[in-house]
Amino acid sequence: MTDEGEFPKSDGDILYDGDVNDYLLNKIAIAPYTGTGFNSTKTNQGNDEQDHELTAITDGISGKTYAVIEITGYSKAVDVSSSASYVQLKIQTKDVGGSYSDSMSYKTIIYTLDNSNVDVRTTQTVKWVHTLTADEKTNGIQVKVFSKSIVGAASASASASFTNIQTVLKLSN
C-alpha cells in the first residue's frame, strides 16, 4: 500500500484526492498552435508532406516526465475509381540543440479503399504521450509535427487533405 503522494500505485492502492489534484494542477498547458504550417493537400496521384516546428519549451520542465501532444484536425479522403486516399500524422522530438527523432512514426488517421467511391470527412484528436529524455529535461524540448496526404492512383477526382484546428503541447508528471 502506498501513501498519499507516493507513486507508482498498484492494484488495490488508494488513489487519494490529493493525488488527483496534484496530477491535474501540475500539468503545464502550452499555448495552442492554430496555424496552417503542417496542413497538407493532395489531388491526383502522389503525396504532399508538410511539417511545423512548435516553439521550444525550456522553462517549467524540471520535475516533468511526459510531454503530451494533442493534434486536433479536419481530415478528408476521397476515393474515386481505384485510387485509395489517406492521411497520416507524425511527431518528432528533440532536446533543444539536438537532432530530431520520431516519437510517433507516421500513423494513418483516415483511409479509403481502392474502388470504394467514398468521400470521408472527419474531425478528430490524436493524443500522443512522449516520455521526456534526460537531455530534454535538461535542455528543453522541441516538437515537430507532420501531416502527409496521399492519393494512390491517378484520378482527377481523388484527393486527401489534413487541416490543423489546434495542436497543444502539455508537460506532465
MDTraj code that builds the backbone (N, CA, C; nanometers):
import mdtraj as md
import numpy as np

residues = "MET THR ASP GLU GLY GLU PHE PRO LYS SER ASP GLY ASP ILE LEU TYR ASP GLY ASP VAL ASN ASP TYR LEU LEU ASN LYS ILE ALA ILE ALA PRO TYR THR GLY THR GLY PHE ASN SER THR LYS THR ASN GLN GLY ASN ASP GLU GLN ASP HIS GLU LEU THR ALA ILE THR ASP GLY ILE SER GLY LYS THR TYR ALA VAL ILE GLU ILE THR GLY TYR SER LYS ALA VAL ASP VAL SER SER SER ALA SER TYR VAL GLN LEU LYS ILE GLN THR LYS ASP VAL GLY GLY SER TYR SER ASP SER MET SER TYR LYS THR ILE ILE TYR THR LEU ASP ASN SER ASN VAL ASP VAL ARG THR THR GLN THR VAL LYS TRP VAL HIS THR LEU THR ALA ASP GLU LYS THR ASN GLY ILE GLN VAL LYS VAL PHE SER LYS SER ILE VAL GLY ALA ALA SER ALA SER ALA SER ALA SER PHE THR ASN ILE GLN THR VAL LEU LYS LEU SER ASN".split()
xyz = np.array([
    [0.0839, -0.1181, 0.0000],
    [0.0000, 0.0000, 0.0000],
    [0.0884, 0.1244, 0.0000],
    [0.0585, 0.2162, -0.0919],
    [0.1331, 0.3415, -0.0951],
    [0.0520, 0.4511, -0.0272],
    [0.1226, 0.5468, 0.0306],
    [0.0576, 0.6598, 0.0957],
    [0.0233, 0.7668, -0.0072],
    [-0.0507, 0.8668, 0.0376],
    [-0.0850, 0.9782, -0.0484],
    [0.0427, 1.0443, -0.0990],
    [0.0472, 1.0713, -0.2292],
    [0.1631, 1.1366, -0.2891],
    [0.2743, 1.0414, -0.3291],
    [0.2605, 0.9137, -0.2958],
    [0.3619, 0.8153, -0.3339],
    [0.3191, 0.7425, -0.4602],
    [0.4138, 0.7288, -0.5516],
    [0.3878, 0.6587, -0.6774],
    [0.5035, 0.5639, -0.7040],
    [0.4857, 0.4607, -0.7810],
    [0.3658, 0.4261, -0.8553],
    [0.2621, 0.3581, -0.7668],
    [0.1385, 0.3650, -0.8084],
    [0.0285, 0.2958, -0.7412],
    [0.0156, 0.1561, -0.8027],
    [-0.0374, 0.0641, -0.7257],
    [-0.0628, -0.0718, -0.7734],
    [-0.2100, -0.1037, -0.7538],
    [-0.2555, -0.2110, -0.8147],
    [-0.3936, -0.2550, -0.7941],
    [-0.4193, -0.2683, -0.6449],
    [-0.5288, -0.2133, -0.5987],
    [-0.5659, -0.2206, -0.4587],
    [-0.5219, -0.0998, -0.3778],
    [-0.4278, -0.0186, -0.4296],
    [-0.3853, 0.1024, -0.3596],
    [-0.4947, 0.2077, -0.3676],
    [-0.4936, 0.2984, -0.2721],
    [-0.5925, 0.4065, -0.2688],
    [-0.5385, 0.5249, -0.3480],
    [-0.6215, 0.5771, -0.4386],
    [-0.5880, 0.6986, -0.5119],
    [-0.6568, 0.8127, -0.4381],
    [-0.5791, 0.8905, -0.3649],
    [-0.6315, 0.9986, -0.2827],
    [-0.6674, 1.1202, -0.3676],
    [-0.7587, 1.2037, -0.3151],
    [-0.7967, 1.3244, -0.3879],
    [-0.6768, 1.4167, -0.4072],
    [-0.5857, 1.4181, -0.3133],
    [-0.4637, 1.4990, -0.3262],
    [-0.3781, 1.4529, -0.4428],
    [-0.3752, 1.3208, -0.4689],
    [-0.3017, 1.2678, -0.5837],
    [-0.3617, 1.3199, -0.7139],
    [-0.4927, 1.3172, -0.7213],
    [-0.5622, 1.3624, -0.8419],
    [-0.5414, 1.5122, -0.8607],
    [-0.5598, 1.5904, -0.7548],
    [-0.5406, 1.7349, -0.7643],
    [-0.3969, 1.7684, -0.8028],
    [-0.3007, 1.6978, -0.7434],
    [-0.1604, 1.7213, -0.7742],
    [-0.1347, 1.6928, -0.9218],
    [-0.1913, 1.5842, -0.9711],
    [-0.1734, 1.5479, -1.1116],
    [-0.2337, 1.6542, -1.2037],
    [-0.3569, 1.6951, -1.1745],
    [-0.4241, 1.7911, -1.2610],
    [-0.3618, 1.9302, -1.2531],
    [-0.3217, 1.9718, -1.1355],
    [-0.2678, 2.1066, -1.1183],
    [-0.1241, 2.1190, -1.1645],
    [-0.0516, 2.0078, -1.1747],
    [0.0885, 2.0144, -1.2142],
    [0.1112, 1.9986, -1.3628],
    [0.0058, 1.9887, -1.4402],
    [0.0221, 1.9910, -1.5850],
    [0.0488, 2.1355, -1.6256],
    [0.1319, 2.1519, -1.7244],
    [0.1578, 2.2851, -1.7766],
    [0.1032, 2.2885, -1.9182],
    [0.0054, 2.3710, -1.9430],
    [-0.0501, 2.3830, -2.0774],
    [0.0268, 2.4902, -2.1519],
    [0.0753, 2.4552, -2.2673],
    [0.1479, 2.5481, -2.3515],
    [0.0482, 2.6087, -2.4498],
    [0.0719, 2.7320, -2.4898],
    [-0.0196, 2.7989, -2.5819],
    [-0.0440, 2.7117, -2.7041],
    [-0.1687, 2.6952, -2.7419],
    [-0.2004, 2.6097, -2.8565],
    [-0.1548, 2.6726, -2.9875],
    [-0.1206, 2.5856, -3.0823],
    [-0.0839, 2.6284, -3.2171],
    [-0.2055, 2.6079, -3.3071],
    [-0.2525, 2.7142, -3.3686],
    [-0.3700, 2.7052, -3.4551],
    [-0.3370, 2.7432, -3.5991],
    [-0.2091, 2.7493, -3.6310],
    [-0.1666, 2.7888, -3.7652],
    [-0.1828, 2.6781, -3.8687],
    [-0.1416, 2.7094, -3.9897],
    [-0.1587, 2.6193, -4.1039],
    [-0.0275, 2.5562, -4.1487],
    [0.0763, 2.5672, -4.0691],
    [0.2103, 2.5238, -4.1088],
    [0.2249, 2.3795, -4.1506],
    [0.1424, 2.2897, -4.0983],
    [0.1557, 2.1495, -4.1395],
    [0.0286, 2.0951, -4.2051],
    [-0.0526, 2.1851, -4.2601],
    [-0.1679, 2.1421, -4.3399],
    [-0.1158, 2.0801, -4.4690],
    [-0.1789, 1.9726, -4.5149],
    [-0.1378, 1.9087, -4.6398],
    [-0.2605, 1.8800, -4.7254],
    [-0.2410, 1.8871, -4.8577],
    [-0.3482, 1.8604, -4.9530],
    [-0.2890, 1.7954, -5.0765],
    [-0.3526, 1.6884, -5.1236],
    [-0.3082, 1.6233, -5.2467],
    [-0.4285, 1.5853, -5.3306],
    [-0.4232, 1.6221, -5.4573],
    [-0.5205, 1.5740, -5.5551],
    [-0.4409, 1.4998, -5.6611],
    [-0.5055, 1.4067, -5.7258],
    [-0.4406, 1.3203, -5.8235],
    [-0.3394, 1.2305, -5.7510],
    [-0.2467, 1.1707, -5.8221],
    [-0.1569, 1.0711, -5.7627],
    [-0.0360, 1.1355, -5.6968],
    [0.0079, 1.0779, -5.5842],
    [0.1274, 1.1254, -5.5154],
    [0.0984, 1.1610, -5.3714],
    [0.1897, 1.2402, -5.3101],
    [0.1679, 1.2806, -5.1712],
    [0.2171, 1.4220, -5.1481],
    [0.1631, 1.4833, -5.0458],
    [0.2030, 1.6160, -5.0011],
    [0.2342, 1.6044, -4.8531],
    [0.3591, 1.6297, -4.8164],
    [0.4023, 1.6223, -4.6764],
    [0.4397, 1.7620, -4.6295],
    [0.3836, 1.8026, -4.5155],
    [0.4119, 1.9334, -4.4572],
    [0.4481, 1.9154, -4.3102],
    [0.5276, 2.0084, -4.2564],
    [0.5644, 1.9998, -4.1148],
    [0.5705, 2.1387, -4.0536],
    [0.5662, 2.1407, -3.9221],
    [0.5782, 2.2662, -3.8479],
    [0.6494, 2.2385, -3.7158],
    [0.7444, 2.3251, -3.6834],
    [0.8185, 2.3139, -3.5580],
    [0.7512, 2.4037, -3.4541],
    [0.7042, 2.3410, -3.3457],
    [0.6419, 2.4166, -3.2372],
    [0.7491, 2.4917, -3.1594],
    [0.7090, 2.5916, -3.0853],
    [0.8017, 2.6705, -3.0045],
    [0.8679, 2.5826, -2.8989],
    [0.9982, 2.5958, -2.8851],
    [1.0732, 2.5173, -2.7857],
    [1.0280, 2.5528, -2.6447],
    [1.0291, 2.4532, -2.5575],
    [0.9953, 2.4739, -2.4173],
    [1.1213, 2.4483, -2.3352],
    [1.1663, 2.5509, -2.2666],
    [1.2857, 2.5363, -2.1830],
    [1.2574, 2.5668, -2.0361],
    [1.1469, 2.6351, -2.0079],
    [1.1107, 2.6683, -1.8698],
    [0.9984, 2.5775, -1.8216],
    [0.9963, 2.5490, -1.6922],
    [0.8883, 2.4721, -1.6330],
    [0.8950, 2.3236, -1.6617],
    [1.0086, 2.2770, -1.7114],
    [1.0200, 2.1363, -1.7487],
    [1.0777, 2.0515, -1.6340],
    [1.1412, 2.1178, -1.5393],
    [1.2016, 2.0464, -1.4261],
    [1.0963, 1.9658, -1.3500],
    [1.1255, 1.8417, -1.3241],
    [1.0348, 1.7552, -1.2499],
    [0.9261, 1.6921, -1.3348],
    [0.9200, 1.7262, -1.4626],
    [0.8186, 1.6676, -1.5508],
    [0.8723, 1.5387, -1.6120],
    [0.7818, 1.4481, -1.6460],
    [0.8184, 1.3181, -1.7016],
    [0.7701, 1.3017, -1.8442],
    [0.6561, 1.3628, -1.8769],
    [0.5928, 1.3394, -2.0067],
    [0.5624, 1.4698, -2.0799],
    [0.5666, 1.4602, -2.2110],
    [0.5130, 1.5648, -2.2981],
    [0.3914, 1.5028, -2.3653],
    [0.2770, 1.5678, -2.3525],
    [0.1536, 1.5197, -2.4146],
    [0.1233, 1.6121, -2.5322],
    [0.1179, 1.5522, -2.6518],
    [0.0916, 1.6285, -2.7735],
    [-0.0479, 1.5910, -2.8225],
    [-0.1346, 1.6906, -2.8366],
    [-0.2713, 1.6677, -2.8838],
    [-0.2917, 1.7458, -3.0128],
    [-0.3194, 1.6734, -3.1210],
    [-0.3418, 1.7344, -3.2518],
    [-0.4886, 1.7162, -3.2879],
    [-0.5609, 1.8269, -3.2997],
    [-0.7000, 1.8224, -3.3439],
    [-0.7042, 1.8790, -3.4851],
    [-0.7619, 1.8009, -3.5759],
    [-0.7645, 1.8455, -3.7141],
    [-0.8816, 1.7888, -3.7914],
    [-0.9013, 1.8453, -3.9085],
    [-1.0056, 1.8029, -4.0009],
    [-0.9373, 1.7271, -4.1140],
    [-0.9814, 1.6039, -4.1388],
    [-0.9235, 1.5200, -4.2440],
    [-1.0291, 1.4846, -4.3459],
    [-0.9830, 1.4718, -4.4703],
    [-1.0733, 1.4343, -4.5789],
    [-0.9999, 1.3385, -4.6708],
    [-1.0677, 1.2306, -4.7124],
    [-1.0139, 1.1368, -4.8102],
    [-1.1256, 1.1011, -4.9072],
    [-1.0996, 1.1253, -5.0355],
    [-1.1977, 1.0966, -5.1399],
    [-1.1365, 0.9938, -5.2337],
    [-1.2071, 0.8818, -5.2520],
    [-1.1618, 0.7748, -5.3402],
    [-1.2597, 0.7618, -5.4554],
    [-1.2067, 0.7727, -5.5759],
    [-1.2896, 0.7565, -5.6949],
    [-1.2177, 0.6599, -5.7890],
    [-1.2847, 0.5533, -5.8246],
    [-1.2362, 0.4539, -5.9204],
    [-1.0893, 0.4170, -5.9026],
    [-1.0646, 0.3325, -5.8080],
    [-0.9342, 0.2677, -5.7930],
    [-0.8215, 0.3607, -5.7486],
    [-0.8467, 0.4463, -5.6547],
    [-0.7382, 0.5315, -5.6045],
    [-0.7538, 0.5525, -5.4545],
    [-0.6965, 0.4646, -5.3761],
    [-0.7028, 0.4785, -5.2309],
    [-0.6433, 0.6127, -5.1892],
    [-0.7067, 0.6776, -5.0925],
    [-0.6600, 0.8060, -5.0413],
    [-0.6496, 0.7963, -4.8897],
    [-0.5472, 0.8600, -4.8328],
    [-0.5360, 0.8573, -4.6878],
    [-0.4510, 0.9721, -4.6362],
    [-0.4613, 0.9936, -4.5037],
    [-0.3888, 1.0992, -4.4347],
    [-0.3144, 1.0365, -4.3174],
    [-0.1900, 1.0801, -4.2978],
    [-0.1074, 1.0306, -4.1877],
    [-0.0516, 1.1482, -4.1077],
    [-0.0262, 1.1225, -3.9786],
    [0.0389, 1.2202, -3.8905],
    [0.1644, 1.1586, -3.8312],
    [0.2636, 1.2439, -3.8026],
    [0.3888, 1.2002, -3.7393],
    [0.4331, 1.3086, -3.6416],
    [0.5013, 1.2670, -3.5325],
    [0.5539, 1.3603, -3.4331],
    [0.7014, 1.3282, -3.4093],
    [0.7858, 1.4312, -3.4176],
    [0.9271, 1.4169, -3.3846],
    [0.9588, 1.5065, -3.2655],
    [1.0566, 1.4644, -3.1862],
    [1.1002, 1.5439, -3.0711],
    [1.2527, 1.5496, -3.0685],
    [1.3027, 1.6490, -2.9976],
    [1.4462, 1.6598, -2.9747],
    [1.4686, 1.7465, -2.8525],
    [1.5859, 1.7307, -2.7923],
    [1.6242, 1.8276, -2.6905],
    [1.6726, 1.9511, -2.7656],
    [1.6573, 2.0681, -2.7058],
    [1.6976, 2.1921, -2.7713],
    [1.8477, 2.1830, -2.8000],
    [1.8827, 2.1994, -2.9268],
    [2.0216, 2.1878, -2.9694],
    [2.0570, 2.0498, -3.0232],
    [1.9649, 1.9541, -3.0099],
    [1.9906, 1.8176, -3.0552],
    [1.9316, 1.7917, -3.1925],
    [1.9181, 1.6643, -3.2247],
    [1.8633, 1.6224, -3.3539],
    [1.7275, 1.5573, -3.3341],
    [1.6404, 1.5768, -3.4308],
    [1.5061, 1.5187, -3.4235],
    [1.5085, 1.3682, -3.4438],
    [1.4165, 1.3014, -3.3746],
    [1.3898, 1.1596, -3.3993],
    [1.2394, 1.1384, -3.3830],
    [1.1901, 1.0317, -3.4462],
    [1.0468, 1.0035, -3.4389],
    [1.0069, 0.9623, -3.2980],
    [0.9098, 1.0312, -3.2427],
    [0.8466, 0.9869, -3.1186],
    [0.7253, 0.9031, -3.1565],
    [0.6513, 0.9515, -3.2564],
    [0.5408, 0.8753, -3.3143],
    [0.5656, 0.8706, -3.4647],
    [0.5939, 0.7511, -3.5179],
    [0.6124, 0.7378, -3.6620],
    [0.4784, 0.7635, -3.7305],
    [0.4796, 0.7719, -3.8630],
    [0.3553, 0.8008, -3.9336],
    [0.2461, 0.7020, -3.8957],
    [0.1293, 0.7565, -3.8584],
    [0.0093, 0.6780, -3.8264],
    [-0.1028, 0.7264, -3.9178],
    [-0.1718, 0.6319, -3.9787],
    [-0.2829, 0.6655, -4.0669],
    [-0.4045, 0.7018, -3.9822],
    [-0.4639, 0.8182, -4.0107],
    [-0.5799, 0.8623, -3.9321],
    [-0.7095, 0.8574, -4.0121],
    [-0.6993, 0.8488, -4.1444],
    [-0.8183, 0.8326, -4.2284],
    [-0.7737, 0.7617, -4.3554],
    [-0.8594, 0.6714, -4.4065],
    [-0.8206, 0.5880, -4.5201],
    [-0.9434, 0.5453, -4.5995],
    [-0.9320, 0.5487, -4.7308],
    [-1.0366, 0.4929, -4.8167],
    [-0.9751, 0.3819, -4.9000],
    [-1.0492, 0.2756, -4.9228],
    [-1.0021, 0.1611, -5.0002],
    [-1.0162, 0.1863, -5.1498],
    [-0.9338, 0.1174, -5.2287],
    [-0.9483, 0.1227, -5.3743],
    [-1.0903, 0.0849, -5.4134],
    [-1.1427, 0.1531, -5.5118],
    [-1.2744, 0.1240, -5.5690],
    [-1.3913, 0.1421, -5.4723],
    [-1.3708, 0.2144, -5.3650],
    [-1.4811, 0.2299, -5.2697],
    [-1.5724, 0.3479, -5.3040],
    [-1.5268, 0.4388, -5.3906],
    [-1.6074, 0.5542, -5.4318],
    [-1.6733, 0.6231, -5.3127],
    [-1.5911, 0.6656, -5.2180],
    [-1.6422, 0.7304, -5.0973],
    [-1.5738, 0.8648, -5.0753],
    [-1.6399, 0.9457, -4.9969],
    [-1.5903, 1.0768, -4.9562],
    [-1.6004, 1.0787, -4.8039],
    [-1.4876, 1.0611, -4.7359],
    [-1.4855, 1.0513, -4.5895],
    [-1.4275, 1.1802, -4.5330],
    [-1.4994, 1.2402, -4.4384],
    [-1.4543, 1.3642, -4.3738],
    [-1.4753, 1.3484, -4.2235],
    [-1.3761, 1.3910, -4.1463],
    [-1.3875, 1.3758, -4.0011],
    [-1.3013, 1.4793, -3.9294],
    [-1.3462, 1.5156, -3.8117],
    [-1.2655, 1.5958, -3.7203],
    [-1.2319, 1.5060, -3.6034],
    [-1.1043, 1.4993, -3.5684],
    [-1.0633, 1.4099, -3.4600],
    [-0.9406, 1.4657, -3.3888],
    [-0.9157, 1.4119, -3.2697],
    [-0.7980, 1.4487, -3.1926],
    [-0.7099, 1.3257, -3.1754],
    [-0.5838, 1.3423, -3.2095],
    [-0.4837, 1.2386, -3.1870],
    [-0.4015, 1.2837, -3.0666],
    [-0.3936, 1.1979, -2.9662],
    [-0.3203, 1.2305, -2.8431],
    [-0.2018, 1.1353, -2.8320],
    [-0.0814, 1.1920, -2.8157],
    [0.0405, 1.1116, -2.8067],
    [0.1149, 1.1509, -2.6789],
    [0.1576, 1.0509, -2.6012],
    [0.2335, 1.0750, -2.4787],
    [0.3784, 1.0360, -2.5037],
    [0.4669, 1.1332, -2.4907],
    [0.6106, 1.1148, -2.5127],
    [0.6817, 1.1199, -2.3778],
    [0.7657, 1.0216, -2.3489],
    [0.8460, 1.0237, -2.2264],
    [0.9686, 1.1113, -2.2504],
    [0.9845, 1.2129, -2.1677],
    [1.0970, 1.3051, -2.1825],
    [1.2287, 1.2336, -2.1583],
    [1.3289, 1.2618, -2.2429],
    [1.4626, 1.2066, -2.2237],
    [1.5366, 1.2922, -2.1208],
    [1.6484, 1.2418, -2.0715],
    [1.7292, 1.3182, -1.9763],
    [1.7748, 1.4499, -2.0389],
    [1.8161, 1.4479, -2.1665],
    [1.8598, 1.5700, -2.2346],
    [1.7448, 1.6683, -2.2528],
    [1.6247, 1.6180, -2.2816],
    [1.5088, 1.7061, -2.2959],
    [1.4753, 1.7719, -2.1625],
    [1.4892, 1.6968, -2.0526],
    [1.4628, 1.7544, -1.9200],
    [1.5646, 1.8620, -1.8858],
    [1.6875, 1.8453, -1.9307],
    [1.7947, 1.9404, -1.9008],
    [1.7939, 2.0602, -1.9942],
    [1.7825, 2.0358, -2.1251],
    [1.7987, 2.1406, -2.2258],
    [1.6685, 2.1995, -2.2768],
    [1.5569, 2.1340, -2.2491],
    [1.4288, 2.1745, -2.3040],
    [1.3891, 2.0827, -2.4177],
    [1.2640, 2.0927, -2.4607],
    [1.2121, 2.0057, -2.5652],
    [1.1598, 2.0873, -2.6826],
    [1.1820, 2.0343, -2.8011],
    [1.1289, 2.0918, -2.9242],
    [1.0499, 1.9819, -2.9939],
    [0.9328, 2.0167, -3.0474],
    [0.8449, 1.9203, -3.1130],
    [0.8177, 1.9670, -3.2552],
    [0.8229, 1.8724, -3.3489],
    [0.7875, 1.8991, -3.4885],
    [0.6744, 1.8046, -3.5257],
    [0.5677, 1.8599, -3.5838],
    [0.4512, 1.7805, -3.6234],
    [0.4425, 1.7780, -3.7758],
    [0.3990, 1.6642, -3.8290],
    [0.3911, 1.6425, -3.9732],
    [0.2521, 1.5930, -4.0108],
    [0.2070, 1.6281, -4.1302],
    [0.0921, 1.5615, -4.1911],
    [0.1325, 1.5239, -4.3323],
    [0.0765, 1.4134, -4.3800],
    [0.1013, 1.3685, -4.5165],
    [-0.0303, 1.3229, -4.5764],
    [-0.0664, 1.3836, -4.6897],
    [-0.1875, 1.3472, -4.7626],
    [-0.1444, 1.2690, -4.8861],
    [-0.2051, 1.1511, -4.9071],
    [-0.1594, 1.0585, -5.0100],
    [-0.2770, 1.0134, -5.0963],
    [-0.2564, 1.0148, -5.2270],
    [-0.3525, 0.9603, -5.3228],
    [-0.2788, 0.8521, -5.4005],
    [-0.3354, 0.7292, -5.3979],
    [-0.2664, 0.6134, -5.4527],
    [-0.2532, 0.6068, -5.6032],
    [-0.3571, 0.6286, -5.6774],
    [-0.3519, 0.6146, -5.8228],
    [-0.4046, 0.7417, -5.8893],
    [-0.3625, 0.7603, -6.0134],
    [-0.4023, 0.8805, -6.0862],
    [-0.5535, 0.8868, -6.1057],
    [-0.6129, 0.9925, -6.0549],
    [-0.7558, 1.0166, -6.0727],
    [-0.7804, 1.1638, -6.0438],
    [-0.8400, 1.2317, -6.1376],
    [-0.8623, 1.3749, -6.1209],
    [-0.9571, 1.4067, -6.0061],
    [-1.0384, 1.3100, -5.9642],
    [-1.1373, 1.3361, -5.8593],
    [-1.0939, 1.2886, -5.7213],
    [-0.9865, 1.2102, -5.7131],
    [-0.9401, 1.1597, -5.5831],
    [-0.8603, 1.2680, -5.5111],
    [-0.8707, 1.2713, -5.3771],
    [-0.7957, 1.3704, -5.3003],
    [-0.7839, 1.3260, -5.1548],
    [-0.6907, 1.3909, -5.0873],
    [-0.6728, 1.3709, -4.9433],
    [-0.6225, 1.5022, -4.8853],
    [-0.6647, 1.5346, -4.7632],
    [-0.6175, 1.6583, -4.7015],
    [-0.6258, 1.6513, -4.5497],
    [-0.5401, 1.7310, -4.4846],
    [-0.5426, 1.7484, -4.3400],
    [-0.5348, 1.8975, -4.3119],
    [-0.6212, 1.9459, -4.2210],
    [-0.6211, 2.0856, -4.1787],
    [-0.6116, 2.0907, -4.0268],
    [-0.5050, 2.1517, -3.9760],
    [-0.4886, 2.1672, -3.8316],
    [-0.5952, 2.2617, -3.7775],
    [-0.6587, 2.2224, -3.6702],
    [-0.7503, 2.3107, -3.5978],
    [-0.6780, 2.3655, -3.4751],
    [-0.6172, 2.2749, -3.3984],
    [-0.5421, 2.3157, -3.2793],
    [-0.4462, 2.2048, -3.2394],
    [-0.3230, 2.2425, -3.2134],
    [-0.2233, 2.1484, -3.1623],
    [-0.1739, 2.2019, -3.0293],
    [-0.1782, 2.1185, -2.9267],
    [-0.1411, 2.1620, -2.7912],
    [-0.0339, 2.0688, -2.7367],
    [0.0630, 2.1278, -2.6713],
    [0.1690, 2.0543, -2.6038],
    [0.1567, 2.0805, -2.4552],
    [0.1516, 1.9728, -2.3753],
    [0.1424, 1.9847, -2.2296],
    [0.2549, 1.9035, -2.1679],
    [0.3089, 1.9530, -2.0592],
    [0.4070, 1.8787, -1.9815],
    [0.3383, 1.8244, -1.8567],
    [0.3736, 1.7031, -1.8195],
    [0.3057, 1.6391, -1.7071],
    [0.4042, 1.5581, -1.6259],
    [0.3673, 1.5357, -1.4989],
    [0.4486, 1.4500, -1.4111],
    [0.4342, 1.3061, -1.4524],
])
top = md.Topology()
chain = top.add_chain()
for i, resn in enumerate(residues, 1):
    res = top.add_residue(resn, chain, resSeq=i)
    for name in ("N", "CA", "C"):
        top.add_atom(name, md.element.get_by_symbol(name[0]), res)
traj = md.Trajectory(xyz[None], top)
